[in-house]
């Protein structure tokens, strides 16, 4: 079963380059392209892709705003931010809006493909540099609802970078059940992304913080 991808970028040459990169993997299918955030929201609703590669700086509606809108409408669609700069405001904005991953545009083809597969599997990935920025800026929820023991187990595995399938195998539950638990965790913590939930887990000591951040 292929992973359906929507590419969002205001530069045609970038979109064409990404398409070319992704052609080498038969499991990846580009189902659409958008040139701005507004078009991305519209196309996402029409196509319901598995993964969206989202440029952040675009005219009109930018990538952060579009990410937030799409995650409200399609919580199961994973969004990977693609940008040319690792800037604190962009990293934090994208993750707060619901992005599961954050890549620079100079990422090579194998890494881009690996990141798409990981995002489709619900796998949180943070480079040490991005994690360091996020730890400083993304605060833990003020008064989160109490998580059940099972939700804590799921959160711990999410924060360890496990994919939904791996979490299901570890806890002897189905992938659909894993997704249900993750949705409940996000709701109780009042956060939009698995990445924010993972940072919360690190903040409260459920998992070790990245070495750069301790």
Secondary structure by P-SEA (a helix, b strand, c coil): cbbbbbbbcccaaaaaaaaaaaccccccccccccccaaaaaaaaaaccccccccccccccccaaaaaaaaaaacccbbbbbbbccccaaaaaaaaaacccccccccccaaaaaaaaaaaaabbbbbcaaaaaaaaaccccccccccccaaaaaaaaaaaacccaaaaaaaacccaaaaaaaaaaaaaaaccccaaaaaaaaaaacccccccccc
